[in-house]
Amino acid sequence: MAGKTETNGRAAAAAAAFSSKVPAVANPLAEKPEEIASNINYHAQFSPHFSPFKFELEQAYYATAESVRDRLIRQWNETFLHFHKVDPKQTYYLSMEFLQGRALSNAVGNLNIQDAYADALRQFGLKLEEIAEQEKDAALGNGGLGRLASCFLDSMATLNLPAWGYGLRYRYGLFKQIITREGQEELAEEWLEKFSPWEVVRHDIKYPVRFFGHVEVNPNGSRKWVGGEVVQALAYDVPIPGYQTKNTISLRLWEAKACAEDFNLFLFNDGQHESASVLHSRAQQICAVLYPGDATEDGKLLRLKQQFFLCSASLQDIIFRFKERREGKESWTWSEFPSKVAVQLNDTHPTLAIPELMRLLMDDEGLGWDEAWDVTTRTIAYTNHTVLPEALEKWSQPVMWKLLPRHMEIIEEIDKRFAAMISATRLDLENKLPTMRILDNNPQKPVVRMANLCVVSSHAVNGVAQLHSDILKSELFADYVSIWPKKFQNKTNGITPRRWLRFCSPELSRIITKWLKTDQWVTNLDLLTGLRQFADNEDLQAEWLSAKMANKRRLAQYILQVTGVSIDPDSLFDIQVKRIHEYKRQLLNILGVIYRYKKLKEMSPEQLKNTTPRTVMIGGKAFATYTNAKRIVKLVNDVGAVVNTDPEVNSYLKVVFVPNYNVSVAEMLIPGSELSQHISTAGMEASGTSNMKFALNGCLIIGTLDGANVEIREEIGEENFFLFGATAEDVPRLRKERENGMFKPDPRFEEAKKFIRSGIFGSYDYNPLLESLEGNSGYGRGDYFLVGHDFPSYMDAQERVDAAYRDRKRWLKMSILSTAGSGKFSSDRTIAQYAKEIWNIEECRVP
């Protein structure tokens, strides 16, 4: 670390010296490097955020970002104006998470100005890469759900679609993960500690959002929600540029605020300081943290407040903009709304958009129930992201009545009408009605089933991989499918090829462009199939290897810098990075590593020489209250501490836990990876998108037939995929057999567990973690995720990996074929399908 700080210090001193020689001239649309340099210096001096005469790396980053933002603002305004003029149908994508990653390198790449900016920064003695590294990742998401939303925005802009993202402006996001001797510790993320140069606050865009209160019935029978507490939703906009197009769309993030009149000056002067600003304090809590703990009623209320705050502010904004575009038109009706507005719910978190749209249409706009229901159902579509029962949201009815009394009336009415429709038209489903209804009125625990509300109220429901959508149709939502067979669709997820190959692996991108003789693959990923004809070509293989080695060396340097562990770029880089969860089975991975370590210890020096040296990297955040996930993080670190310092084997095996996994860390890990583990219990991962990123970067996958793995294996060829494990159809039977005591554990599995219990990895008590894999049933027992069942076939697949890696020519061919088969997994393809088959929107290109 000292070396890096020293280099940064030298760079900062050089930059300060050079900045005095570069004239500070505002030139927001600069094209030439010297004009860009002047514009950067202008921002350093005249948009100051720091003391004068300071021009260190951090200041240089902010000035550079503001210079790029100048360019974006012009395109952004032109896009906004064009959409307003043409008045196309627009999509509004509601998501609790947007995991954006760094914006600077993405913006200069999409605008095709990276060379000009690199040249401009050289005039200050700086490198664009050094400046880009100063940016902190926006802490607006947690995992795949939020990253998918961000890839989708990139594709919407690139495809010139009229679309917006809506989310919340979290002050601290999820958490910053640090690893200590105790394991994972959570700190508040400091991404907004200074400010974000990419957001523009819109002081003129503010909406009231109400909580609590009661419903008043007027003499004419209309209803009005009044009283309670009202906070203001203030808009912050982030520009999302498309790739080599003028279109720049918006991610609108809401911040919760209280007004000056909500501050009680009398109480404050009376010494009651906290009571004086109670609404300000409550407003601040709403956007403080992503997914606040909900073990208490206050925690549940806060989470529900967050969800409603997003839905209410976004829908008020959507309605305002719809009406604004109707101004001056002599006649229009609300039935036109769905032909101008598509609202996509990214999972169940924004479900409250349904009753809120009904409330706004009926109570504020005066529509009757039938008309409001027709508009709502034609407007709203729902994406399901999980079949895990604990992730299908169910909200306590008493909590909902307390916070949102008017919405509960509307939900009750939707539920009542749905039940009446079933009784009138589908007698065969009457016995299924208790599980199909939106309200579960179990007297012990009455809840609102949010997924059921989404399915009943939306015009389209989609899963995110073929296997997942099939499971939704045949199991989770089977009864609804019999009522509305056309409502259910599949939209296999995708990733943006810009961030996940073109920008994060420039060496490999250049080679692909050279061999395909075009760079059109960046927006037409299917062109990658052209690499197949060269997969055996020795020249391509040599170039491919050198690009992979450059990425591996870069990664090795990063690992040394953040963990202090030195890893060998000639070893096989084996990576599993994702949220830490028992169903994603990081535990299977580390048990396999432990078994490998034990076997290496038992080998003679001669046998050791014939093994495949391997560096295993695991990264991801365990939710703060998820005890077993945190135990897995601790185990990985304890194993690493022993293995990496064991002189007998540490040149054949290293184990690294990569801390604080986020988008920027992924951009380092994925290009440097050679084997990637996607080993969830079959039928549990809806799709996965990191598997697509790894495959696109020529990394081979060891995995189960789960989520998008199924389609990846079909596209790249089954011989290029290391398959193991039970299938989704087998899982229920295997769990039943386990409960009946019919499971016979593999000796290797028992050996690995016994090795942990021997205390070799320290004194921490791993019994509760290991016991989750033991017994046949019972809470926290019975190996629900089938780690024991899949362990032997997993170890056999790992042996096939070792053998394949020793044959370098074969491995390189497989790697090239992996990239060549990844064309289907572009988010451009996914979004084009949503646009055509769900949203019914069309390109609206800025001329």
ZAMARGU-4260 file (C-alpha; in steps of 0.2 Angstrom, whole numbers, plus 5000, padded with zeros to 4 digits):
<rodrens>
0) 5000/5000/5000 | 5014/5012/5004 | 5021/5011/4986 | 5004/5016/4979 | 5002/5030/4991
5) 5019/5037/4986 | 5015/5035/4968 | 4998/5045/4971 | 5008/5058/4980 | 5020/5061/4966
10) 5006/5061/4953 | 4996/5074/4964 | 5012/5085/4965 | 5015/5084/4946 | 4996/5088/4943
15) 4997/5103/4954 | 5012/5110/4945 | 5005/5106/4927 | 4988/5114/4932 | 4996/5131/4933
20) 5001/5130/4915 | 4984/5124/4908 | 4972/5139/4905 | 4956/5137/4915 | 4943/5140/4901
25) 4925/5134/4901 | 4922/5124/4886 | 4908/5112/4890 | 4907/5104/4873 | 4926/5102/4870
30) 4932/5089/4858 | 4951/5092/4857 | 4962/5086/4872 | 4969/5104/4875 | 4952/5111/4876
35) 4946/5097/4887 | 4961/5100/4899 | 4956/5118/4900 | 4938/5113/4904 | 4944/5102/4918
40) 4955/5116/4925 | 4940/5127/4924 | 4930/5116/4935 | 4944/5114/4947 | 4945/5133/4949
45) 4927/5139/4946 | 4916/5124/4952 | 4927/5122/4968 | 4923/5109/4981 | 4940/5110/4990
50) 4951/5123/4997 | 4960/5134/4983 | 4976/5129/4975 | 4974/5111/4979 | 4974/5099/4963
55) 4977/5082/4970 | 4970/5066/4963 | 4954/5067/4971 | 4951/5085/4965 | 4956/5080/4948
60) 4943/5066/4948 | 4929/5078/4953 | 4935/5091/4940 | 4936/5078/4926 | 4919/5071/4931
65) 4911/5088/4930 | 4919/5091/4913 | 4912/5074/4906 | 4895/5079/4914 | 4895/5095/4904
70) 4894/5084/4888 | 4881/5073/4896 | 4870/5087/4901 | 4868/5094/4883 | 4863/5076/4877
75) 4852/5073/4892 | 4842/5090/4889 | 4841/5086/4870 | 4834/5068/4874 | 4822/5075/4887
80) 4816/5088/4874 | 4815/5076/4860 | 4804/5064/4871 | 4793/5078/4876 | 4790/5084/4858
85) 4787/5066/4850 | 4777/5060/4865 | 4780/5042/4863 | 4775/5028/4875 | 4788/5027/4889
90) 4793/5014/4901 | 4796/5018/4919 | 4807/5004/4928 | 4804/5004/4947 | 4817/4995/4957
95) 4823/4996/4975 | 4841/4994/4969 | 4852/5000/4955 | 4870/4994/4957 | 4878/5007/4945
100) 4897/5005/4948 | 4908/5019/4943 | 4901/5031/4931 | 4917/5040/4924 | 4925/5026/4914
105) 4908/5020/4908 | 4903/5038/4902 | 4919/5041/4893 | 4918/5024/4885 | 4900/5026/4880
110) 4903/5043/4873 | 4919/5037/4864 | 4930/5050/4871 | 4941/5040/4882 | 4956/5044/4871
115) 4953/5062/4871 | 4951/5062/4890 | 4967/5052/4892 | 4977/5064/4882 | 4969/5079/4891
120) 4974/5071/4908 | 4992/5068/4902 | 4994/5087/4901 | 4992/5087/4920 | 5004/5072/4921
125) 4990/5061/4926 | 4983/5044/4919 | 4964/5042/4916 | 4965/5025/4925 | 4972/5033/4941
130) 4958/5047/4940 | 4944/5034/4937 | 4950/5024/4953 | 4946/5039/4964 | 4927/5036/4961
135) 4918/5027/4974 | 4904/5015/4969 | 4887/5022/4971 | 4879/5012/4986 | 4862/5010/4978
140) 4861/4991/4977 | 4866/4975/4984 | 4867/4961/4971 | 4861/4954/4955 | 4844/4962/4956
145) 4852/4980/4956 | 4865/4976/4944 | 4852/4969/4932 | 4843/4985/4933 | 4858/4995/4929
150) 4863/4984/4914 | 4845/4987/4908 | 4846/5006/4909 | 4862/5005/4899 | 4853/4995/4885
155) 4838/5006/4886 | 4849/5021/4882 | 4859/5012/4869 | 4843/5005/4860 | 4837/5023/4860
160) 4821/5018/4870 | 4810/5031/4879 | 4813/5025/4897 | 4817/5030/4914 | 4823/5021/4930
165) 4816/5025/4947 | 4825/5021/4963 | 4829/5028/4980 | 4845/5039/4985 | 4852/5029/4999
170) 4864/5038/5010 | 4873/5023/5016 | 4867/5009/5004 | 4869/4991/5011 | 4886/4992/5020
175) 4904/4992/5018 | 4912/4975/5022 | 4928/4974/5032 | 4936/4957/5037 | 4944/4955/5054
180) 4949/4941/5065 | 4931/4939/5070 | 4925/4938/5052 | 4914/4950/5042 | 4910/4967/5050
185) 4898/4980/5043 | 4902/4999/5042 | 4892/5012/5034 | 4896/5015/5016 | 4904/5033/5013
190) 4900/5035/4995 | 4890/5051/4998 | 4902/5058/5012 | 4908/5071/5000 | 4895/5071/4985
195) 4892/5063/4969 | 4896/5073/4954 | 4884/5063/4943 | 4868/5068/4951 | 4858/5084/4948
200) 4846/5089/4961 | 4829/5095/4953 | 4823/5107/4966 | 4807/5110/4956 | 4802/5091/4957
205) 4795/5087/4974 | 4780/5077/4979 | 4771/5074/4996 | 4771/5056/5002 | 4759/5052/5017
210) 4760/5039/5030 | 4748/5033/5044 | 4732/5044/5045 | 4715/5038/5042 | 4702/5037/5028
215) 4688/5050/5027 | 4672/5046/5018 | 4663/5061/5009 | 4644/5062/5007 | 4645/5057/4989
220) 4654/5041/4994 | 4671/5046/4988 | 4686/5043/5000 | 4701/5053/5005 | 4716/5048/5015
225) 4720/5062/5027 | 4731/5066/5043 | 4746/5056/5048 | 4763/5062/5043 | 4769/5069/5026
230) 4786/5069/5020 | 4793/5077/5003 | 4801/5067/4990 | 4814/5077/4981 | 4821/5071/4964
235) 4840/5068/4960 | 4843/5064/4942 | 4858/5053/4936 | 4862/5053/4917 | 4863/5036/4909
240) 4872/5038/4892 | 4869/5026/4878 | 4884/5018/4868 | 4889/5029/4854 | 4872/5037/4852
245) 4865/5055/4858 | 4852/5047/4868 | 4855/5050/4887 | 4841/5044/4899 | 4838/5047/4917
250) 4839/5037/4933 | 4828/5047/4945 | 4832/5044/4963 | 4821/5050/4977 | 4827/5058/4993
255) 4815/5060/5008 | 4814/5078/5016 | 4804/5087/5029 | 4800/5106/5026 | 4805/5121/5037
260) 4787/5122/5043 | 4789/5104/5050 | 4803/5111/5062 | 4795/5117/5078 | 4805/5133/5083
265) 4795/5135/5099 | 4800/5117/5106 | 4818/5120/5100 | 4819/5136/5110 | 4811/5127/5125
270) 4826/5115/5125 | 4816/5101/5117 | 4828/5099/5103 | 4824/5081/5097 | 4805/5084/5098
275) 4807/5100/5088 | 4813/5090/5073 | 4805/5073/5074 | 4798/5073/5056 | 4815/5078/5049
280) 4823/5064/5059 | 4810/5052/5052 | 4812/5058/5034 | 4831/5055/5035 | 4828/5037/5041
285) 4818/5033/5025 | 4833/5034/5013 | 4847/5030/5025 | 4850/5012/5022 | 4845/4999/5009
290) 4835/4984/5017 | 4835/4990/5035 | 4834/4976/5048 | 4815/4971/5050 | 4815/4960/5065
295) 4806/4973/5075 | 4789/4982/5071 | 4799/4998/5069 | 4810/4990/5056 | 4795/4983/5047
300) 4787/5000/5046 | 4803/5008/5040 | 4805/4995/5026 | 4787/4997/5021 | 4789/5016/5021
305) 4804/5014/5009 | 4794/5004/4997 | 4779/5015/4997 | 4789/5031/4996 | 4797/5024/4980
310) 4780/5019/4973 | 4771/5035/4978 | 4784/5048/4972 | 4787/5039/4956 | 4768/5037/4951
315) 4764/5055/4956 | 4779/5060/4944 | 4773/5049/4930 | 4755/5055/4931 | 4761/5073/4932
320) 4771/5071/4916 | 4757/5062/4907 | 4745/5076/4911 | 4758/5089/4907 | 4759/5082/4889
325) 4740/5082/4888 | 4740/5101/4892 | 4732/5111/4878 | 4724/5095/4870 | 4705/5098/4869
330) 4699/5080/4873 | 4708/5066/4881 | 4703/5052/4893 | 4712/5042/4906 | 4710/5026/4896
335) 4724/5033/4885 | 4736/5032/4900 | 4742/5013/4896 | 4745/5018/4878 | 4758/5031/4885
340) 4764/5023/4901 | 4772/5006/4905 | 4777/5003/4923 | 4788/4988/4926 | 4790/4981/4944
345) 4807/4974/4947 | 4802/4960/4959 | 4789/4963/4973 | 4797/4978/4982 | 4787/4990/4972
350) 4771/4981/4973 | 4763/4995/4982 | 4763/5004/4965 | 4747/4994/4961 | 4736/5001/4975
355) 4744/5018/4974 | 4740/5020/4956 | 4722/5015/4960 | 4721/5027/4974 | 4728/5042/4964
360) 4716/5038/4949 | 4701/5036/4960 | 4703/5048/4975 | 4713/5062/4966 | 4707/5060/4948
365) 4689/5055/4951 | 4689/5039/4941 | 4677/5025/4946 | 4684/5007/4952 | 4681/4999/4935
370) 4690/5012/4925 | 4704/5014/4937 | 4707/4995/4937 | 4707/4994/4918 | 4720/5008/4918
375) 4731/5000/4932 | 4731/4982/4925 | 4735/4988/4907 | 4749/4999/4914 | 4758/4987/4926
380) 4769/4972/4923 | 4779/4962/4935 | 4796/4953/4935 | 4798/4938/4947 | 4815/4935/4953
385) 4814/4921/4965 | 4805/4905/4970 | 4813/4905/4987 | 4798/4906/4999 | 4807/4918/5011
390) 4810/4930/4997 | 4792/4931/4991 | 4787/4946/5002 | 4772/4944/5014 | 4768/4960/5024
395) 4758/4959/5041 | 4741/4966/5038 | 4740/4975/5055 | 4757/4984/5050 | 4749/4989/5033
400) 4733/4995/5040 | 4743/5006/5052 | 4754/5013/5039 | 4743/5013/5023 | 4725/5012/5028
405) 4718/5018/5011 | 4729/5005/5002 | 4723/4991/5013 | 4705/4995/5008 | 4710/4995/4990
410) 4719/4978/4992 | 4704/4971/5001 | 4693/4976/4987 | 4705/4968/4974 | 4706/4952/4984
415) 4687/4951/4986 | 4683/4954/4967 | 4697/4941/4963 | 4688/4928/4974 | 4671/4932/4967
420) 4678/4930/4949 | 4685/4913/4954 | 4668/4908/4962 | 4659/4913/4947 | 4669/4906/4933
425) 4681/4893/4940 | 4673/4881/4952 | 4687/4869/4949 | 4699/4881/4958 | 4688/4885/4973
430) 4698/4873/4984 | 4714/4882/4979 | 4707/4899/4983 | 4714/4900/5000 | 4732/4899/4993
435) 4728/4910/4978 | 4720/4925/4987 | 4730/4941/4990 | 4725/4941/5009 | 4730/4927/5020
440) 4718/4929/5034 | 4726/4916/5046 | 4721/4923/5063 | 4738/4920/5070 | 4747/4929/5057
445) 4737/4938/5044 | 4747/4944/5029 | 4746/4952/5012 | 4755/4941/4999 | 4763/4953/4987
450) 4768/4941/4973 | 4749/4936/4972 | 4744/4954/4971 | 4757/4957/4957 | 4750/4942/4947
455) 4732/4946/4949 | 4734/4965/4945 | 4747/4965/4931 | 4745/4962/4912 | 4762/4952/4911
460) 4772/4942/4923 | 4789/4936/4918 | 4803/4925/4925 | 4821/4928/4921 | 4828/4912/4914
465) 4819/4898/4904 | 4821/4886/4919 | 4814/4899/4931 | 4800/4904/4920 | 4795/4885/4918
470) 4795/4883/4937 | 4784/4898/4939 | 4772/4891/4927 | 4772/4873/4933 | 4773/4876/4951
475) 4773/4893/4960 | 4759/4901/4949 | 4752/4886/4941 | 4734/4890/4946 | 4735/4907/4939
480) 4742/4901/4923 | 4726/4891/4920 | 4716/4907/4922 | 4727/4918/4911 | 4739/4907/4901
485) 4745/4922/4890 | 4750/4933/4905 | 4766/4923/4909 | 4782/4925/4899 | 4800/4922/4900
490) 4814/4935/4898 | 4831/4928/4900 | 4842/4941/4909 | 4857/4949/4900 | 4872/4960/4904
495) 4879/4975/4895 | 4893/4970/4884 | 4900/4988/4886 | 4904/4987/4905 | 4907/4969/4906
500) 4919/4966/4891 | 4923/4981/4880 | 4928/4992/4895 | 4934/4980/4909 | 4944/4970/4897
505) 4952/4981/4883 | 4965/4969/4878 | 4953/4955/4875 | 4941/4967/4866 | 4955/4972/4854
510) 4958/4954/4850 | 4940/4950/4847 | 4938/4966/4836 | 4954/4961/4826 | 4949/4943/4822
515) 4930/4948/4818 | 4937/4963/4808 | 4923/4974/4816 | 4919/4982/4833 | 4900/4980/4829
520) 4899/4966/4841 | 4899/4979/4855 | 4881/4982/4851 | 4877/4966/4842 | 4884/4952/4853
525) 4878/4938/4842 | 4893/4942/4830 | 4904/4934/4843 | 4899/4917/4835 | 4912/4922/4821
530) 4926/4917/4834 | 4921/4899/4833 | 4930/4896/4816 | 4946/4902/4824 | 4945/4892/4840
535) 4959/4880/4835 | 4970/4894/4827 | 4987/4895/4836 | 4989/4913/4833 | 4972/4918/4841
540) 4976/4906/4855 | 4992/4914/4859 | 4985/4932/4858 | 4970/4926/4869 | 4982/4919/4882
545) 4992/4935/4883 | 4976/4945/4886 | 4971/4933/4899 | 4988/4934/4907 | 4988/4953/4907
550) 4971/4953/4916 | 4977/4939/4929 | 4993/4950/4933 | 4982/4965/4936 | 4971/4955/4947
555) 4986/4947/4957 | 4992/4965/4960 | 4975/4970/4966 | 4973/4955/4978 | 4991/4959/4985
560) 4986/4977/4988 | 4969/4973/4997 | 4973/4957/5006 | 4992/4956/5007 | 4991/4939/5000
565) 5003/4935/4985 | 4995/4924/4972 | 5003/4916/4957 | 4997/4921/4940 | 5002/4905/4932
570) 4990/4895/4944 | 4972/4892/4939 | 4961/4907/4945 | 4945/4899/4952 | 4932/4912/4957
575) 4915/4913/4966 | 4908/4930/4969 | 4890/4933/4974 | 4879/4937/4989 | 4884/4924/5003
580) 4869/4913/5005 | 4867/4895/5009 | 4857/4891/4993 | 4872/4898/4983 | 4883/4886/4992
585) 4899/4895/4995 | 4900/4881/5009 | 4901/4867/4995 | 4915/4877/4988 | 4925/4879/5004
590) 4922/4861/5009 | 4929/4856/4992 | 4945/4867/4995 | 4947/4859/5013 | 4947/4842/5005
595) 4959/4847/4992 | 4971/4854/5005 | 4970/4838/5016 | 4974/4828/5000 | 4989/4839/4995
600) 4996/4838/5013 | 4996/4819/5011 | 5005/4819/4994 | 5024/4816/4991 | 5034/4830/4983
605) 5033/4820/4967 | 5014/4818/4967 | 5013/4837/4971 | 5022/4841/4955 | 5009/4833/4945
610) 4994/4843/4953 | 4986/4858/4945 | 4991/4874/4956 | 4975/4883/4960 | 4970/4900/4968
615) 4953/4900/4975 | 4945/4917/4977 | 4928/4919/4986 | 4919/4936/4988 | 4902/4943/4993
620) 4893/4951/5007 | 4883/4941/5020 | 4867/4950/5026 | 4871/4958/5043 | 4859/4946/5053
625) 4861/4930/5043 | 4872/4920/5055 | 4876/4905/5045 | 4881/4916/5030 | 4893/4925/5041
630) 4900/4909/5048 | 4904/4904/5030 | 4914/4920/5027 | 4923/4917/5043 | 4927/4899/5038
635) 4934/4905/5021 | 4945/4917/5030 | 4951/4904/5043 | 4955/4891/5029 | 4965/4905/5019
640) 4975/4910/5035 | 4981/4892/5037 | 4983/4886/5019 | 4992/4902/5013 | 5005/4901/5026
645) 5008/4882/5024 | 5025/4881/5015 | 5022/4863/5010 | 5007/4867/4999 | 5005/4885/4997
650) 5013/4885/4980 | 4999/4873/4974 | 4984/4881/4983 | 4980/4898/4989 | 4963/4903/4997
655) 4958/4922/4996 | 4942/4930/5003 | 4940/4946/4992 | 4933/4960/5004 | 4919/4972/5000
660) 4914/4964/4984 | 4906/4977/4972 | 4904/4982/4954 | 4922/4989/4953 | 4929/4974/4961
665) 4920/4963/4949 | 4927/4973/4934 | 4944/4967/4941 | 4940/4949/4945 | 4929/4944/4930
670) 4942/4947/4916 | 4956/4939/4927 | 4945/4923/4930 | 4948/4906/4922 | 4935/4895/4931
675) 4920/4902/4939 | 4908/4893/4951 | 4889/4894/4949 | 4885/4880/4960 | 4868/4884/4968
680) 4855/4870/4972 | 4846/4867/4956 | 4829/4876/4955 | 4834/4889/4967 | 4843/4903/4957
685) 4831/4912/4946 | 4844/4916/4933 | 4861/4923/4939 | 4870/4936/4928 | 4887/4935/4935
690) 4888/4918/4926 | 4885/4927/4910 | 4899/4940/4913 | 4911/4926/4917 | 4907/4916/4901
695) 4908/4932/4890 | 4926/4935/4897 | 4931/4917/4891 | 4930/4910/4909 | 4924/4892/4910
700) 4910/4888/4922 | 4908/4873/4935 | 4890/4873/4939 | 4873/4865/4942 | 4858/4865/4929
705) 4851/4880/4938 | 4845/4897/4932 | 4853/4904/4916 | 4867/4890/4918 | 4855/4879/4908
710) 4855/4891/4893 | 4873/4896/4894 | 4878/4877/4893 | 4867/4875/4878 | 4874/4891/4869
715) 4893/4887/4873 | 4892/4868/4871 | 4890/4856/4885 | 4908/4850/4882 | 4914/4867/4887
720) 4904/4867/4904 | 4909/4857/4920 | 4892/4850/4925 | 4888/4842/4941 | 4874/4839/4954
725) 4856/4835/4956 | 4843/4842/4943 | 4828/4853/4949 | 4816/4839/4946 | 4827/4828/4958
730) 4828/4840/4972 | 4810/4837/4980 | 4813/4818/4980 | 4830/4819/4987 | 4824/4830/5001
735) 4811/4818/5005 | 4823/4803/5005 | 4834/4813/5016 | 4820/4816/5029 | 4817/4797/5028
740) 4835/4793/5033 | 4840/4786/5016 | 4855/4797/5013 | 4872/4789/5013 | 4886/4802/5014
745) 4901/4801/5003 | 4917/4797/5013 | 4926/4812/5006 | 4912/4823/5013 | 4913/4816/5030
750) 4932/4818/5029 | 4931/4837/5025 | 4919/4840/5040 | 4930/4830/5052 | 4945/4840/5046
755) 4936/4856/5051 | 4931/4848/5068 | 4949/4843/5071 | 4953/4862/5075 | 4966/4864/5062
760) 4958/4880/5056 | 4957/4888/5073 | 4947/4888/5089 | 4931/4895/5082 | 4915/4884/5085
765) 4910/4878/5067 | 4898/4865/5074 | 4882/4875/5071 | 4887/4877/5053 | 4892/4859/5050
770) 4876/4853/5059 | 4866/4862/5046 | 4872/4848/5034 | 4868/4834/5046 | 4853/4826/5053
775) 4838/4822/5042 | 4826/4836/5046 | 4822/4849/5059 | 4826/4868/5059 | 4844/4872/5054
780) 4847/4853/5050 | 4844/4841/5036 | 4855/4849/5023 | 4841/4857/5014 | 4852/4864/5000
785) 4859/4846/4997 | 4878/4850/4999 | 4881/4832/5005 | 4872/4825/4990 | 4881/4835/4977
790) 4898/4834/4985 | 4904/4819/4977 | 4899/4824/4959 | 4906/4841/4963 | 4923/4834/4967
795) 4923/4823/4952 | 4919/4839/4941 | 4934/4848/4949 | 4945/4833/4944 | 4939/4836/4926
800) 4944/4854/4928 | 4962/4850/4934 | 4964/4838/4919 | 4957/4851/4906 | 4968/4865/4913
805) 4984/4854/4911 | 4980/4853/4892 | 4983/4872/4888 | 4978/4870/4870 | 4961/4862/4875
810) 4958/4875/4889 | 4961/4890/4877 | 4949/4883/4864 | 4936/4880/4877 | 4939/4898/4883
815) 4937/4905/4866 | 4921/4895/4863 | 4914/4901/4879 | 4915/4919/4873 | 4909/4915/4856
820) 4893/4907/4863 | 4889/4922/4874 | 4880/4932/4861 | 4862/4928/4868 | 4866/4935/4885
825) 4867/4953/4880 | 4855/4964/4890 | 4851/4973/4873 | 4843/4957/4867 | 4833/4956/4884
830) 4827/4974/4883 | 4822/4973/4865 | 4811/4958/4870 | 4803/4968/4885 | 4800/4983/4873
835) 4791/4973/4860 | 4783/4959/4870 | 4778/4968/4887 | 4780/4987/4885 | 4775/4990/4867
840) 4787/5004/4866 | 4798/5009/4851 | 4815/5017/4847 | 4814/5036/4849 | 4831/5041/4843
845) 4838/5059/4846 | 4842/5066/4828
</rodrens>
